Amino acid sequence: MQEKDDQFYYVMDVDDRSRLRNVFWTDARSRATCEYFGDVITFDTTYLTNPYKMPLAPFVGVNHHGQSILLGCGLISNENVETFVWLFESWMKCMSGRAPKAIITDQDQAMKRAIEIVFPEIKHRFCLRHIMKKIPEKFKGYSQYEANKRDIDRCVYDSLSCDEFEDSWQRLLKVHNLQDNEWLQWLYYERHHWIPTYVKNTFWAGMSTTQRSESMNAFFDGYVGPKTTLKQFVDQYDEALTSKVEKENTEDFISLTSRVPCITHYAIEKQFQDSYTNLKFKEVQDEIRRKMYCHPSLLKQEGAISTYQVVDEIEIDDDTKEVTFHVYFNEDELEVQCNCCLFEFRGILCRHAFSVLMMIKKIKILPSKYILPRWSKDLKRRYTFIKCIYDELSGNPEAQRYDKLHTSFYEVASMASKTEESCMTVMTVLDKLKEKLSLNMSSSESGQTSHHTPGVVTISNEVINGTSKECIKCHLSQGLSGGYMMPYFGTPLFARNQMQGHPNQFWGSGSQVPNTDQLSVYGTQQHHIINLNHLDMLQAQQHGHQFKDQDVGKFS
């Protein structure tokens, strides 16, 4: 693998007889992905991948679409503290010492101890679902099983504060005479690691359980099984990750080429529509939609800070119940906070905050701190340019250039790191080079496209073959293949038999078209790409904004 990917990282642990005990590896793309999505990870060891009974131990994160992504993988022969310490340290080393901010695991005590040793500052929570699904096993012999289960559920899920939980828990033990139950005693002792009200102030990126790791295991199910040999696993691993990359690329494409319609006229919703990927925008819309069941009222006013009581009608099975939340709004700082802590927990504003912002305060535009770059659809992320063994970057010139530069810089860094003097020499040169490139880019932008909206290209009234053609304005975005794309809207814009000549003849003088050899026109509905590489002339019809379906295809 390392022959194909010089940034592929692996480390093996052998015993005193040179027999393999543990192995950890990750590829270049996963290492770069960690820069953006390595803040919250799940870690699970429940999946057997080979006849040697070595559990697969994936480090799993979540990307800007909410999809599971693999950030590293291990095969381990033992699940003790020593093995987990070795594995976590190996992961830390390959990620340049960058530790995650939060991790979700099961309740394994050896794993918990290893996390305390290697990641002392990290927020660690147990998988809530793993704990709750043990209730039938732990209480099946009790005559009041249904009542026990109901009250435990209420205590865990309905407590909005730590004080509420403490009161509810003590009442649970007393009512059901469970003070001597050892399992409940252990759960209470570890309450800071799993009770929602104790962990809701930490950002978990929507990963509330180790279901992410389990879904990653299910993903591998189509490629590997209990009888898969280590050699077979290596080949199938690449196939599995290729599928994951393709799914992310597909969602990138959909988010860049189509929009989920707004469900309200509020400008705040439009903010999220403009910034977020489609899947994350839908999560925002779910909260906006559910604000209709929220009833806010002013509780108190202290200077610029208002406290609102929001009564939320929550549906439970076929019934509803009213739950009261408190929303705090700072008029001077334009800050909003709800005690449900959904924004802190998932990075999505809650319905209670929206009900105050939209219905009472009439806020038009949210501060940028509530629009998280983590969910952005437009942000260029470095890992998409990284060449790896399962993504050859074919058809993406920008990524190919990035890979070429990356290889050269890696060689320079290897030589310069030998001494402090050579390191400073290279850093000085790089600083000057960055300054020069920045000036060139600024000059280019101000001189050629300053009067245009970023991402918009204008085809002006050009005289083509003696005929004046209508001005067309269209958004261009970088496509999956590295080319540039023109949106595909409704009725025919260009017909197949109207294309001839050379593309440089029709682009207006007011537009800067990057590398016309890579210009592509795509259709958002069918996701087909039309390459204009070899077209000589583009004639615009006077009306309409879309190719006919039969015209969508590749031209030569």
FENDARA-V666607 format. One record per pair of residues at least 12 apart in sequence whose C-alpha atoms are under 8 Angstrom apart, sorted by the first residue. I is the first residue (numbers start at 1). GAP is how many residues later the second one is. Records with the same first field share a line. If there is no record, write none. Layout:
BEGIN
I = GAP + GAP
END
This chain:
BEGIN
1 = 388
4 = 384 + 385
5 = 22 + 23 + 382 + 383 + 384
7 = 20 + 21
8 = 17 + 18 + 19 + 20
9 = 16 + 17 + 18 + 19 + 85
10 = 13 + 14 + 15 + 16
11 = 12 + 13 + 14 + 79
12 = 12
21 = 55 + 56
22 = 52 + 53 + 54 + 55 + 61
23 = 51 + 52 + 53
24 = 48 + 49 + 50 + 51 + 63 + 66 + 67
25 = 47 + 48 + 49
26 = 45 + 46 + 47
27 = 45 + 361
28 = 358 + 359 + 360
29 = 354 + 355 + 357 + 358 + 359
30 = 40 + 41 + 42 + 353
31 = 40 + 41 + 63 + 64
32 = 350 + 351 + 354
33 = 38 + 349 + 350
34 = 37 + 61
36 = 338 + 345
37 = 24 + 25 + 26 + 337
38 = 23 + 33 + 62
39 = 60 + 61 + 62 + 63
40 = 21 + 22 + 60 + 61 + 62 + 63 + 163 + 164 + 165
41 = 18 + 19 + 20 + 21 + 59 + 61 + 62 + 63
42 = 17 + 18 + 19 + 61 + 62 + 63 + 165 + 167 + 168 + 170 + 171
43 = 14 + 15 + 16 + 17 + 60 + 61 + 62 + 167 + 170
44 = 13 + 14 + 15 + 61 + 62 + 166 + 169 + 170
45 = 12 + 13
47 = 170
48 = 177 + 178
49 = 175 + 176 + 177 + 178 + 179 + 184
50 = 175 + 176 + 177 + 178 + 179 + 180
51 = 175 + 176 + 177 + 178
53 = 24
54 = 21 + 22 + 23 + 24
55 = 20 + 21 + 22
56 = 17 + 18 + 19 + 20
57 = 16 + 17 + 18 + 19
58 = 12 + 13 + 14 + 15 + 16 + 155
59 = 12 + 13 + 14 + 154
60 = 12 + 152 + 153 + 156
61 = 151
62 = 143 + 145
63 = 311 + 312
64 = 213 + 216 + 310 + 311 + 312 + 313
65 = 183 + 186 + 212 + 213 + 214 + 215 + 310
66 = 140 + 213 + 214
67 = 181
68 = 144 + 145 + 147 + 148
69 = 147 + 175
70 = 146
72 = 19
74 = 13
79 = 31 + 32
80 = 30 + 31
81 = 29 + 30 + 32 + 33
82 = 32
84 = 26 + 27 + 30
85 = 29 + 30 + 32 + 33
88 = 26 + 27 + 30
89 = 29
99 = 20 + 23
100 = 22
101 = 20 + 21 + 22
102 = 20 + 21 + 22 + 23 + 100 + 101 + 102
103 = 19 + 20 + 21 + 22
104 = 20 + 21 + 22 + 23 + 104 + 105 + 106
105 = 19 + 20 + 21 + 22 + 104 + 105
106 = 20 + 21 + 24 + 104
107 = 19 + 20
123 = 79
124 = 69
125 = 67 + 68 + 69 + 74
126 = 67 + 68 + 83
127 = 67 + 81 + 82 + 83
128 = 66 + 67 + 80 + 81
129 = 80
135 = 14
138 = 45
148 = 28
151 = 21
152 = 20
155 = 13 + 14 + 17
156 = 39 + 40
157 = 39
159 = 38
160 = 37 + 179 + 180
161 = 36 + 37
162 = 35 + 36
165 = 32
200 = 140 + 141 + 142 + 144 + 145
201 = 140 + 143 + 144
202 = 142 + 143
203 = 141 + 142 + 143 + 144
204 = 141 + 142
205 = 140 + 141 + 142
206 = 139 + 140 + 141
207 = 139
219 = 21
220 = 17 + 20
223 = 13 + 14 + 16 + 17
224 = 12 + 13
238 = 151 + 152
239 = 151
241 = 149
242 = 148 + 149
249 = 231
252 = 25 + 125
253 = 226 + 227
254 = 24 + 270
255 = 22 + 23 + 122
256 = 121 + 122 + 221
257 = 230 + 266 + 267
258 = 266
259 = 14 + 19
260 = 13 + 18 + 21 + 22
262 = 23
263 = 22 + 26
266 = 92 + 98
267 = 97 + 98
268 = 95 + 96 + 97 + 98
269 = 16
271 = 94 + 95
272 = 12 + 99
275 = 96 + 100 + 101 + 102 + 103
276 = 99 + 100 + 101
277 = 98 + 99 + 100
280 = 95
283 = 65
284 = 64 + 65
287 = 62 + 63 + 64 + 67
288 = 62 + 63 + 66
289 = 62
290 = 61
291 = 60 + 61 + 63 + 64
292 = 63
293 = 19 + 20 + 21
294 = 16 + 17 + 18 + 19 + 57 + 58 + 61
295 = 15 + 16 + 17 + 60
296 = 12 + 13 + 14 + 15 + 56 + 59 + 60
297 = 12 + 13
304 = 26 + 27 + 28
305 = 23 + 24 + 25 + 26
306 = 22 + 23 + 24 + 25
307 = 19 + 20 + 21 + 22
308 = 18 + 19 + 20 + 48
309 = 15 + 16 + 17 + 18
310 = 14 + 15 + 16 + 17 + 42
311 = 12 + 13 + 14
312 = 12 + 13 + 40
325 = 13 + 14 + 15 + 27
326 = 12 + 13
327 = 12 + 25 + 26 + 29
334 = 32 + 33
336 = 17
337 = 16
338 = 12 + 14 + 15
347 = 25
349 = 21
384 = 15
385 = 13 + 14 + 15 + 17 + 18
386 = 13 + 16 + 17
387 = 12 + 13 + 16
393 = 88
394 = 87
395 = 86 + 87 + 88
396 = 84 + 85 + 86 + 87
397 = 85 + 86
398 = 84
399 = 83
448 = 62 + 63 + 64
449 = 61 + 62 + 63
455 = 20 + 21 + 22
456 = 17 + 18 + 19 + 20
457 = 16 + 17 + 18 + 19 + 54 + 55 + 56
458 = 13 + 14 + 15 + 16 + 49 + 50 + 52 + 53
459 = 12 + 13 + 14 + 47 + 48 + 49 + 51 + 52
460 = 12 + 47 + 48 + 49 + 50
461 = 47
462 = 44 + 45 + 46
463 = 43
464 = 41 + 42
469 = 70 + 71
470 = 70 + 71 + 72
472 = 68
474 = 12 + 13
475 = 12
482 = 36
483 = 35 + 36 + 37
484 = 30 + 34 + 35 + 36 + 37
485 = 34 + 35 + 36 + 37
486 = 34 + 35 + 36
487 = 34 + 35 + 36 + 37
488 = 33 + 34 + 35 + 36 + 37 + 57 + 58 + 59
489 = 34 + 35 + 56 + 57 + 58
490 = 54 + 55 + 56 + 57
491 = 53 + 54 + 55 + 56 + 57
492 = 49 + 52 + 53 + 54 + 55 + 56
493 = 47 + 48 + 50 + 51 + 52 + 53 + 54
494 = 44 + 45 + 46 + 47 + 52 + 53
495 = 52 + 53 + 56
496 = 55
498 = 39 + 40 + 41
499 = 36 + 37 + 38 + 39 + 40
500 = 35 + 36 + 37 + 38
501 = 34 + 35 + 36 + 37
502 = 32 + 33 + 34 + 35
503 = 13 + 29 + 32 + 33 + 34 + 35
504 = 12
505 = 31 + 32
506 = 31 + 32
516 = 17
517 = 15 + 16 + 17
518 = 13 + 14 + 15
519 = 12 + 13 + 14
520 = 12 + 13
522 = 30
523 = 24 + 29
528 = 24 + 25
529 = 23 + 24 + 25
530 = 22 + 23 + 24 + 25
531 = 23 + 24
532 = 23
533 = 23
534 = 21 + 22
535 = 20 + 21
END
